[in-house]
Amino acid sequence: MIILLAGLPGTGKTTLARELAPRTQGRVLSKDEFRHTLFASDEIEYSSRQDDFCLQLMIETAAYLLARNPARLTFLDGRPFSRRYQIENVLQAASSLHQPWKILECVSSEETVRRRLEKDSAGSRHPAGNRDYQLYLEVKSRFETITHPKIVIDTDQPLADCVDQALAALR
């Protein structure tokens, strides 16, 4: 199964994916990790074009992994999936791979997001150098409502509760 972790920056997508993967024998494919593996620091653009390129490689990697183990869960992380075409591309790929899919949309309060982003920025804990509260506001202003079936997880809840909710949705 292919699982899209959608949501604005700082809403807990990566944290949730990293908690779910070992509990499900799944694999997390992170756009931010792909970007930093593929490009030297002076080549990183944080552009839609580069994001789309990384996502395409993530989909191809998922196809490779799923061909070897069709029962594996593959978590696509690191992209807000703020545009419908981004979700459509993944769902089209899932269909061509004969794989079911789920969308987990992470949400949280603006205060929680601000606190998380400031903490990550202060400690250089996140690979995306453009990830800050201003990016959150920009993505929020253009976020297109997800119209496909989805499970909304409020990550203001304790992480254990979020994990339980996600696991129940993935069964």
Phi, psi and omega in degrees: 000145175255127180243121175269128172261105183255158177142162182294159176304138177084006182270001173100018181300311184293317179301315180295314180301316182292334175280325183284322186305308181292333180284343184241006189055033181268181182226132176264126172249116187252125178301320182294320178290320176301311183304313184286340175280322186277326190241141172290160185303326180280356178258352182285127185249334189054039179258160175300322180299313180291322176300315180297320178299312180297319179296321178299318177293326176296318179296318178295323177294318177300317179300316179299311181296318181290331175294326179280328182212086185298342181273355184290144170269133179239118182263121176264115188234163172095002179231134180293340189054049183277351179241141182301320182300328180295318178291316180302319178301317180290317181294324176297317178295317178300318179297315181293336177269359183058043181245136171290165181217159173218151174244123172253115179258117179271134177227154173197169182292156179298324179296318178297315180300312181302314181298315179297315182294320178295319179296314179297318181294317181296326183259008184046046185271353183238139183290337182281112183288345182261006187276104178209182184295328177297319177298317177306312181296320179296313180295320179300321183293337182242010182294124178267130182306135177281119185263350178279160176304139183208162174247120180266127181241119179277105185278011167285342176289163174301146183304319181300321178293320178297316179298314179300316179298316180294316180299319178298321180290331182277349180285000000 
